[in-house]
Amino acid sequence: MSRLNNKSEFAEAFDGITASEEAKQKAINKLLQYENQAAASVNAKKERRRFARNIRRVAAAASTAALVVFCAVFIPMLSNNGTPPVQQKLEQGFVFEKGRDFLSSNEVSPSSNEALPKYFCGYKSEKDRFEISGVEMDFYFGHNEALRPSNAAGATVKACFVTDTGDTFTVKEIGDFFTEKYKCAPVLDEETQKTIIVYNHSEKFSIPKNAFKNKEGSIIFTLYLYTQDGAVIENGGCAAAEIFYKLEGKTVVLSGTKF
């Protein structure tokens, strides 16, 4: 089928949709663009027909919003031969790659433990793509009991997101941080010779939409510690967890490493 006939077929598929002719034309041109990209595939014709049927289904509940949704969700799939991007799992903050420099025989070595961070943060997610207003993941955090600070009594801890543009978003304040609930333990994995961080606590946090200011950037999940009178506890570092992101329209793509 010629390009002209394809255009005619796509145009018919938009009949009944309430939208300006300009909006329809843009959508049709996008369909043609992605079809041409997939032309080398033996399934190109099949894919075009399937997506034309999707357009007709949208037309059954016709509105300008439906047209926009279709163009945003279905049309880009053609660039992957009709297959949506595969979601990738994310994980960071569970391996401290120093091996026996820090641990010995699966137990904390009192002499070398001084070199370990006093606080650890991590995150896990079953996917790496989110709507910008719904970026929610499981975050892990805790204190290394072997390095409990002397001024921990009455301390307050703030779990925060800190962006590379200097913005800080506090998502939780914890008054009982130095308890069993928030303890974590560094343990040597004999097989890999890496230090594994085992957390007692995790919870779901949403990264605020306003944290994603640029097309690409990074966000750090970390802990700030304060004494009872509001002074910052300076006697220990935190192994923060960094999240890299890039924006694709209204979709946020995350990664544990820089894009």
N, C-alpha and C positions, 0 to 999 in steps of 0.2 A: 504493500500500500504506500502510495506517495505521501510526502510530507503534507501536501495540500489536503489530501483526503483525511489524513490524521487530524489536521486542524479542524476540518469540518466535523469529524466525529466527536472530537473533544468539545466543540462549540455546542453540538446538539445535547451533550451530556449536561451542560449547564442550563438548559432550558428550564424555566420555572424557579430558578434561584433568584431571590431578591437581592440584587447588587448592581452597581453601576456597570456599564459596558466596559469602562476602563479597567475595573477590578477583575471582571471576567476575562478580559483579554490578557491581563498580566498572568492570571492563573493558567490560561491555555498555553501561553508562551513558555511558562515554567515547565508544564507537562511535556511540551515538545523538546525543550532543552534537555531534560533528564532522559527522555526516550532516546534522543540522539546519542547520549552518553552510553546508553545500554544497547545500542544497535548491534554491537559486535556479539552480543549474547544470542544464542539460539532461542532463548526464551523471551526475547524482547517483545515480540508480538503478543505472547501470552500475558506478559506483565502489563502491557499497555491496555489490553482488554480488561484485565482484572481491576486496574486502577480506574478505568472508565466506569466500570460497574460501581465502584466505591463512590464516584462522583454522583451517580444517579441515586444512590441510597441517601447521600447528603441532601439531594434535591427534594426528597420526600418530606424532609422537615426544613424546607427552604428558609433561609434568612442570610443576611450579610454575615452574621457571626459564624454560621455553619460553613460558609465559604472560606472564611479566614481560618477556621479550625482545620478544615481539610487541607488547605494549602500549607499550613504550618506543620501538620502531622504526617499526612500521607505522601505528599509530593516529594519531600526529601528522601523518602524510602527508595525512590527510584534510583537515586545515585548509588545505592548499595544493592542494585538489582532486586529491589522490593523487600530487602531484609533490614529491619531496624538495627541500630547499633547494639552490639552485645554489651550487656552490663558487666563491669569488672568489680571484683571484690577489693576492698581496701582494708589495710591493716598497718598500724604503726604504733611503736611504743612498747613492744613486747619482747624485743631482743636488744640487749646491750652488748655489742659485739667486742668484748674484751677477754672472754674466756677465762683462763686461769690467772690472768693478771688480777682478777678480783675475787674469784671463788675457788675453793678447794674441796674436792670430794663432796659436792652437793651441799656444802655448808658455808655460811658466811665466814670468811677469814677476818678476825678482828683487826689484824695488822693492815690488810689491804683494803678493808671495807671503807676506810677513810676516803678513798679515791672515788667511791660511788656517789652518784647524786643522792640527795636526801629525799627528794620527791620525784615521782614519776607520773607521766601522763601518756595516754594512748587512745586510739580509736579503732573501731571496726565498722564496716558497712558491707552489706551484701550487694550494693550497687555503687556506681560512680557517677550517675547522671540523675539530676534532680531538677524539678521546677525551682526557680530562683526563690520563691516564697515558701518552699517546703524542704529545705535541706536539713534533714534530721538524721543523726547517727548515734551510735552507742559510744560513749566516752568513758574511759577508765582513768582513775587517778587514785593516788594514795601516798603514804609516807613510809619511808624505810625505817622500821621500828628500831633497827640497830643504831640509827643516827638521830634519834629523837632529840630536838634542841632543848637546852636547859630552860628556856623561857617559853615552853610550849603551853604551860598552864594558862587557861583563859584566852588562848590565841584564837583569832578568827581567820579563816581561810576563804578567799574568793577564787572561784573557778571562772576563768575569763577567756574570751577570744580577743586576740590582739592582731590587728591587721598590719600589713606592710605600709599602710598609709598613716599609721600612728593612732588609729581609733581603738578603744578598748570597750568591750561589751561584757559586763559581768552577768553570768547566767546562774550562779548559785553562791550563797554565803553559808559557810559551815562553821558552827560553833563547837562541834565535838570532833574535829578532824583527827586529833591525836588519840584515837580509840581503835579498838579491834576492827570496827566496821570499815575504816578507811586505811587499814594497813596493807602494805604490799611487800613482797619478798623477792629478792634476787636469788635465783637458783641456777646452778650450773647444769647445762645439758651435756651429759658425758659424751653423747654421740657426736654432736656438732661442735662441742667445746665453746659454746656461746652462753652468755648469761641471759636467762629467761626471766622476765618480770611477771610474777604471779600477783594479780590484783584481787583484793577482797570485794571491791566495790566498782560498780559501773551504773550509768544511767543515761537515758536519752536526752540530748540537748538539740535544739534547733539553732543553726547558725543564722543570725539576723540577715535579712535581705540587704540591709544597708552596709553589711560588711563587704559585699561584692561591688566595689566602686569602679574597678578598672576591667578592661577586657581580659586581662590576665593578672594574677597576683598570688599572694599567699596569706594564710591566716594561721596563727599559732594558738593552740590550746594550752594554757598554762595555769599555774597557781600563784597567787599573791598571798603572803602571810603577814598578819599584823598582830602585835601584842595587844593586851587588854586596853592599854591607853592609846592605841592607834598607831604606834610606831611600827615601822616595817622590820620584820625579822630578817637580818642580813647574814645569818650564819649558815647559809646553805644554798646550793643551787637546785634548780628544778630541771629535770629532763623533759622539756616541753615537746609536744607533738605538732609537727608542721603539716599543713594541708595546702596543696597548690591547687589553683582553680583557673579555669578559662570559661568565658561566656560564649554560648552559641545561641543567639537570640535570647529567649527566656529560659534557656536550659543552662544549668551550671554543671560543668564536667570537672570532677575532682581527681586528684592524683597524690600519691605519697612522694612523688619526685617531681622535679621541675619539668614543665612541658618543653 
